[in-house]
Amino acid sequence: MSDEWTDLGSAEALAERSLQRVEAEAGPIALSCVNGTFGAVHSACNHVGGPLGQGTLAGEYIVCPWHQWKFHRLTGIGEPGYEADAVPAFPVKVENGRVLVNIKAATKRTKAPHEPHPLARAVSRVEGPVRVVGLSTTAMQNEAPRYSGSDHLLESALAAAKAQGCETQLIKLSQLQFRACEGFYSKSARACTWPCSITQMDDKDELTEVYEALVHWADVVLIATPIRWGQASSLYFKMAERLNCVQNQVTTHNRVLIRNKVASFIIVGGQDNVQGVAGQMLGFFAELGFHFPQFPYIAHSRGWSAEDMENNVAAVRDSKELHDGAGHLAIRAVELARRLLATDPAVAVERGGRKAHRLIDTLRPA
């Protein structure tokens, strides 16, 4: 064997697995074997470095386990339509029962020019009045809308913010078509990207509107939810899981996307557990980096036995106290936002909450 070739091991043993990751002096290699023919490409995917050697085979293509990018197992070239993307491929041969690769004769890694996603731009607040977004998490049929107490109170809160000279925006999750989180984080912390990998791959996913509002536009976020079986709405949790990509930037890049922003909550339920719902929401939005005003939520519940929904509706709809309270909540949030916006934006607390410890790089697949 000359200096040009590296011994990867026994051909008989390596042929037992159709795809695997092996180590070489050039770094990790995705070694494949189909019908006795070996192929060797660099194990790091072009996208965000996913471990190709831990992926799967689809015919002659290696499928990245993180985000399903595909590269030919022999040539390293991307699947049809994406040939401009290629990972390094190594000449490979079998001699004396050993698998050898020529590290020095590797092809070049090539990456097609990809326009960055609009959400990937630097977070920089544009001058102007305080901006307030209301997030409705009530699930309902848009073709047959019904009364929602949490939505009604959210409208009162936004009206109060507008009266304070703020710009306001209302987003109803029920009117957005967006996919549930697909668990990329469970594969690797680095597989959960910003912008969200789903958002990058699916231009029809409409959670972009929420990301844009929370990260780039709003100074104040007012989240309204009904109580469903003692918890916030299913749409709230569907959104929250997709917001993991915002928080995960602290883990993977020490990058805090949410700065000098305020969150407050409106919680309405025919049954109880107001404080349990509020506690989850406060904990989650604190982890994202939001601040809270004094008394950061308002809530209403007539208790466990109040199954007479008509009376629940009337109680919220007709309560001047609740609607005034929603307005005061918005004003408290706006006042805090104004104080935060007056602070030095260069002063920042890094790695707060559960993200205080850095990701251990030795665990990162190449």
C-alpha positions as CSV (number, residue, x, y, z in Angstrom):
1,M,0.0,0.0,0.0
2,S,1.4,3.4,-1.0
3,D,1.2,6.6,1.0
4,E,-1.7,7.6,-1.2
5,W,-4.1,5.0,0.2
6,T,-5.6,4.7,3.7
7,D,-6.7,1.3,5.0
8,L,-10.3,1.5,6.4
9,G,-10.5,-2.1,7.6
10,S,-11.6,-5.6,6.6
11,A,-13.7,-5.7,3.5
12,E,-15.7,-8.6,4.8
13,A,-16.5,-6.8,8.1
14,L,-17.2,-3.5,6.4
15,A,-19.6,-5.1,3.9
16,E,-21.9,-6.2,6.7
17,R,-23.4,-2.7,6.9
18,S,-24.7,-0.9,3.8
19,L,-23.8,2.5,5.3
20,Q,-21.6,3.5,8.2
21,R,-19.3,6.2,9.4
22,V,-15.6,5.4,9.6
23,E,-12.7,7.6,10.7
24,A,-9.8,8.6,8.5
25,E,-7.1,11.2,8.5
26,A,-9.2,13.4,6.3
27,G,-12.0,13.2,8.8
28,P,-15.1,11.1,9.0
29,I,-16.1,9.1,5.9
30,A,-19.6,7.8,5.0
31,L,-18.7,4.4,3.7
32,S,-21.4,2.5,1.7
33,C,-21.6,-1.0,0.3
34,V,-24.2,-2.0,-2.3
35,N,-24.0,-5.4,-4.0
36,G,-20.4,-5.7,-3.0
37,T,-19.4,-2.3,-4.4
38,F,-18.0,0.2,-1.9
39,G,-18.4,4.0,-2.1
40,A,-16.7,6.6,0.1
41,V,-17.7,10.3,0.6
42,H,-17.1,12.8,3.3
43,S,-19.6,12.3,6.1
44,A,-20.4,16.0,6.7
45,C,-23.5,17.2,4.8
46,N,-23.4,20.4,2.9
47,H,-26.4,21.8,4.7
48,V,-25.5,22.2,8.4
49,G,-22.9,19.4,8.7
50,G,-25.3,16.5,9.4
51,P,-23.6,13.0,9.7
52,L,-24.1,11.3,6.3
53,G,-22.6,8.1,7.7
54,Q,-25.4,7.8,10.1
55,G,-28.1,8.3,7.5
56,T,-29.9,5.9,5.2
57,L,-29.6,4.7,1.6
58,A,-32.2,5.5,-1.1
59,G,-31.0,3.6,-4.1
60,E,-27.6,5.0,-4.9
61,Y,-28.1,8.1,-2.7
62,I,-27.1,8.7,0.9
63,V,-29.9,10.5,2.8
64,C,-28.7,12.8,5.5
65,P,-30.4,11.9,8.8
66,W,-30.9,15.5,9.9
67,H,-32.8,17.2,7.0
68,Q,-32.9,14.6,4.2
69,W,-30.4,16.1,1.8
70,K,-29.2,13.5,-0.7
71,F,-25.8,12.8,-2.2
72,H,-24.6,10.0,-4.5
73,R,-22.7,7.4,-2.6
74,L,-20.0,7.0,-5.2
75,T,-19.6,10.5,-6.7
76,G,-20.8,12.7,-3.8
77,I,-23.0,14.7,-6.2
78,G,-26.4,15.9,-5.1
79,E,-29.6,14.3,-6.2
80,P,-31.1,15.3,-9.6
81,G,-31.9,19.0,-9.6
82,Y,-29.3,19.7,-7.0
83,E,-26.1,18.6,-8.7
84,A,-24.4,21.9,-7.9
85,D,-24.1,20.7,-4.3
86,A,-21.5,17.9,-3.8
87,V,-19.6,16.5,-0.9
88,P,-16.0,15.2,-1.4
89,A,-15.8,11.7,-2.8
90,F,-12.8,9.4,-2.4
91,P,-11.5,6.7,-4.8
92,V,-12.0,3.4,-3.1
93,K,-10.7,-0.1,-3.9
94,V,-10.4,-3.6,-2.3
95,E,-7.0,-5.2,-2.1
96,N,-6.0,-8.3,-0.2
97,G,-9.4,-8.3,1.6
98,R,-8.9,-4.7,2.8
99,V,-10.9,-1.5,1.9
100,L,-8.6,1.3,0.8
101,V,-9.4,4.9,0.1
102,N,-7.3,7.5,-1.6
103,I,-7.6,10.6,0.7
104,K,-5.5,12.9,-1.4
105,A,-7.5,12.3,-4.6
106,A,-10.8,13.5,-3.1
107,T,-13.1,15.5,-5.3
108,K,-13.9,19.1,-4.2
109,R,-16.8,20.0,-2.0
110,T,-19.1,22.4,-4.0
111,K,-22.0,24.3,-2.7
112,A,-24.7,25.9,-4.9
113,P,-25.3,29.6,-4.1
114,H,-28.4,29.7,-1.9
115,E,-30.0,33.0,-1.0
116,P,-30.3,33.3,2.8
117,H,-33.8,33.0,4.2
118,P,-35.2,36.4,4.9
119,L,-35.6,35.5,8.6
120,A,-31.8,34.9,8.8
121,R,-31.0,38.6,8.6
122,A,-29.5,40.3,11.5
123,V,-31.9,41.3,14.2
124,S,-32.0,45.1,14.3
125,R,-34.9,47.2,15.5
126,V,-36.1,49.7,13.0
127,E,-36.9,53.1,14.5
128,G,-40.5,53.9,15.3
129,P,-43.2,53.6,18.0
130,V,-43.5,50.6,20.2
131,R,-44.8,47.7,18.2
132,V,-47.3,45.2,19.8
133,V,-48.4,41.9,18.3
134,G,-51.3,39.9,19.6
135,L,-51.2,36.2,19.2
136,S,-54.5,34.3,19.3
137,T,-54.1,30.6,20.0
138,T,-57.8,29.8,19.9
139,A,-58.6,26.9,17.6
140,M,-61.8,27.3,15.6
141,Q,-63.2,26.9,12.1
142,N,-62.5,30.0,10.1
143,E,-65.6,29.3,7.9
144,A,-67.8,29.2,11.0
145,P,-66.3,31.5,13.6
146,R,-67.5,31.4,17.1
147,Y,-67.1,33.8,20.1
148,S,-63.8,33.5,21.9
149,G,-63.4,35.1,25.2
150,S,-59.6,35.1,25.0
151,D,-59.7,36.7,21.5
152,H,-62.2,39.4,22.7
153,L,-59.9,40.4,25.6
154,L,-56.9,40.4,23.2
155,E,-58.8,42.8,21.0
156,S,-59.3,45.1,24.0
157,A,-55.6,44.9,24.9
158,L,-54.5,45.8,21.4
159,A,-57.0,48.7,21.3
160,A,-55.4,50.0,24.5
161,A,-52.0,49.7,23.0
162,K,-53.0,51.5,19.9
163,A,-54.5,54.3,22.0
164,Q,-51.0,54.6,23.5
165,G,-49.6,55.4,20.1
166,C,-48.3,51.9,19.4
167,E,-48.3,50.0,16.1
168,T,-50.4,46.9,16.5
169,Q,-50.8,43.6,14.7
170,L,-53.1,40.6,15.3
171,I,-52.0,37.1,14.3
172,K,-54.5,34.2,14.6
173,L,-52.8,30.8,14.6
174,S,-56.1,29.3,13.4
175,Q,-55.7,31.1,10.2
176,L,-52.1,29.9,9.5
177,Q,-51.2,26.6,7.9
178,F,-48.0,25.4,9.6
179,R,-46.5,22.0,10.2
180,A,-45.9,20.6,13.7
181,C,-42.3,20.3,14.9
182,E,-40.7,17.3,13.4
183,G,-38.1,16.6,16.1
184,F,-34.9,17.6,14.4
185,Y,-33.6,18.6,17.9
186,S,-34.0,15.0,19.0
187,K,-31.3,14.0,16.4
188,S,-28.8,16.6,17.4
189,A,-29.0,20.1,19.0
190,R,-27.3,21.4,15.8
191,A,-30.0,19.9,13.6
192,C,-32.5,22.4,15.1
193,T,-31.6,25.5,13.1
194,W,-32.5,29.1,12.8
195,P,-34.5,29.8,10.7
196,C,-36.4,26.6,11.5
197,S,-35.4,23.8,9.2
198,I,-39.1,23.3,8.2
199,T,-39.4,27.0,7.3
200,Q,-36.2,26.7,5.2
201,M,-37.4,23.7,3.3
202,D,-41.2,24.4,3.0
203,D,-42.0,27.9,1.6
204,K,-45.7,27.1,2.2
205,D,-45.3,26.8,5.9
206,E,-46.9,29.9,7.4
207,L,-45.3,30.0,10.8
208,T,-42.9,32.5,9.1
209,E,-45.4,35.2,10.1
210,V,-45.0,34.4,13.8
211,Y,-41.2,34.2,13.6
212,E,-41.0,37.5,11.8
213,A,-43.2,39.2,14.4
214,L,-41.6,37.8,17.5
215,V,-37.9,38.0,16.4
216,H,-37.8,41.0,14.0
217,W,-40.9,43.2,14.5
218,A,-42.5,43.3,17.9
219,D,-41.4,45.0,21.1
220,V,-44.4,43.5,23.0
221,V,-46.1,40.1,22.5
222,L,-49.5,39.5,23.9
223,I,-50.5,35.9,23.9
224,A,-54.1,34.9,24.4
225,T,-55.2,31.3,25.1
226,P,-58.3,29.4,26.3
227,I,-57.8,26.7,28.9
228,R,-58.2,23.2,27.4
229,W,-58.2,20.3,29.9
230,G,-56.2,22.3,32.3
231,Q,-53.6,23.5,29.7
232,A,-53.1,26.2,27.1
233,S,-54.6,25.4,23.7
234,S,-53.2,22.8,21.3
235,L,-52.3,25.5,18.8
236,Y,-50.3,27.3,21.5
237,F,-48.2,24.1,22.1
238,K,-47.9,23.5,18.4
239,M,-46.4,27.0,18.0
240,A,-44.3,26.6,21.2
241,E,-42.6,23.5,19.9
242,R,-41.7,25.3,16.7
243,L,-40.2,28.1,18.7
244,N,-37.5,25.8,20.1
245,C,-35.3,26.9,17.2
246,V,-35.3,30.4,18.7
247,Q,-34.1,29.3,22.1
248,N,-31.7,26.7,20.7
249,Q,-29.6,29.4,19.1
250,V,-28.3,30.1,22.5
251,T,-27.1,26.5,22.8
252,T,-25.5,26.1,19.4
253,H,-24.3,29.6,18.6
254,N,-24.5,31.6,21.8
255,R,-26.9,33.9,20.0
256,V,-29.8,35.5,21.7
257,L,-32.5,36.4,19.2
258,I,-34.9,37.9,21.7
259,R,-33.7,41.1,23.3
260,N,-35.5,44.0,25.1
261,K,-38.9,42.4,24.3
262,V,-41.9,42.0,26.6
263,A,-44.4,39.2,26.8
264,S,-47.8,39.2,28.7
265,F,-50.7,36.7,28.7
266,I,-54.5,36.5,28.6
267,I,-55.9,33.2,29.9
268,V,-59.6,32.4,29.8
269,G,-61.2,29.0,30.7
270,G,-64.5,27.6,31.5
271,Q,-62.6,25.4,34.0
272,D,-59.7,26.1,36.4
273,N,-55.9,25.8,36.4
274,V,-55.2,29.4,35.5
275,Q,-52.0,29.5,37.5
276,G,-50.8,26.2,36.0
277,V,-51.3,27.6,32.5
278,A,-49.7,30.9,33.4
279,G,-46.7,29.2,34.9
280,Q,-46.0,27.2,31.8
281,M,-46.3,30.3,29.6
282,L,-44.1,32.4,31.9
283,G,-41.5,29.7,32.0
284,F,-41.4,29.1,28.3
285,F,-41.3,32.8,27.2
286,A,-38.7,33.5,29.9
287,E,-36.5,30.8,28.3
288,L,-36.9,32.6,24.9
289,G,-35.5,35.8,26.5
290,F,-38.6,37.9,27.1
291,H,-39.2,40.3,30.0
292,F,-42.4,40.6,31.9
293,P,-44.2,43.6,33.5
294,Q,-45.5,43.5,37.0
295,F,-48.6,41.3,37.1
296,P,-47.8,39.8,33.6
297,Y,-51.1,38.1,33.0
298,I,-54.9,38.5,33.4
299,A,-57.2,35.5,33.6
300,H,-60.8,34.4,34.1
301,S,-62.3,31.1,35.1
302,R,-65.7,30.2,36.7
303,G,-64.2,27.0,38.0
304,W,-64.5,23.3,37.6
305,S,-68.3,23.0,37.7
306,A,-69.0,25.8,35.3
307,E,-70.0,23.7,32.3
308,D,-72.7,26.1,31.2
309,M,-70.8,27.6,28.4
310,E,-73.4,30.2,27.5
311,N,-72.8,31.8,30.9
312,N,-69.1,31.5,30.5
313,V,-69.3,33.4,27.3
314,A,-71.5,36.1,28.7
315,A,-69.3,36.5,31.8
316,V,-66.3,37.4,29.6
317,R,-68.1,39.3,26.9
318,D,-70.0,41.6,29.3
319,S,-67.3,42.1,32.0
320,K,-66.1,45.7,32.0
321,E,-63.6,44.7,34.6
322,L,-62.0,42.1,32.4
323,H,-61.8,44.3,29.4
324,D,-60.3,47.1,31.4
325,G,-57.9,44.7,32.9
326,A,-56.8,43.6,29.4
327,G,-56.1,47.2,28.5
328,H,-54.1,47.9,31.6
329,L,-52.1,44.7,31.0
330,A,-51.2,46.0,27.5
331,I,-50.3,49.4,29.0
332,R,-48.0,47.9,31.6
333,A,-46.3,45.8,28.9
334,V,-45.8,48.9,26.6
335,E,-44.4,51.0,29.5
336,L,-41.8,48.3,30.2
337,A,-40.9,48.0,26.6
338,R,-40.3,51.7,26.4
339,R,-37.9,51.5,29.4
340,L,-36.1,48.6,27.8
341,L,-35.8,50.3,24.5
342,A,-34.1,53.2,26.2
343,T,-31.3,51.0,27.6
344,D,-28.0,50.4,25.9
345,P,-28.6,47.6,23.4
346,A,-25.0,46.6,23.7
347,V,-25.5,45.4,27.2
348,A,-26.6,41.8,27.2
349,V,-26.8,38.9,29.5
350,E,-25.6,35.8,27.7
351,R,-26.5,32.1,28.3
352,G,-29.3,32.5,30.7
353,G,-31.7,29.9,32.0
354,R,-31.1,26.3,31.1
355,K,-28.7,27.4,28.3
356,A,-26.0,28.5,30.7
357,H,-23.7,25.7,29.7
358,R,-22.0,25.5,26.3
359,L,-22.7,22.6,24.0
360,I,-19.9,20.1,24.2
361,D,-18.3,20.2,20.8
362,T,-16.8,16.7,21.1
363,L,-20.4,15.4,20.8
364,R,-21.0,17.1,17.5
365,P,-21.2,14.7,14.6
366,A,-19.1,15.9,11.6
